Amino acid sequence: MQRVPLQRAGNPPMSVAMIIFVVTIAVSLAGLYLKPKIVEGNVFRPYRVARGRDVHTALTSGFVHADMMHLLFNMMTFWFFAFALERTIGPVRFDVAWPLTDARETDENTQYILSIGQAF
């Protein structure tokens, strides 16, 4: 019976989840405490996106947070689920899945907000 090493020799592969985790914290903290225009320019505004403006915010809004509690809660949730998911499906699939789920959530929020606006 051949023994399988728990970890390869050399550097471990880069974790996509860790990159997203660190970048999200860095961008959010910079926007909250150093340059508020970072948050203002990346907040998702369904009205503007529905009219073809600020479409980039469908993805970039996932990197900014309204306040420290919002950031802490989201990063705690990300920590508990994202790393396990990445280990299960692999880093390449995770790299594809994460932006798609973030954009899908944004799209669902847009549809909900636009449907409320049409009711009035």
Beta strands, then each sheet from edge to edge (+ up, - down):
end
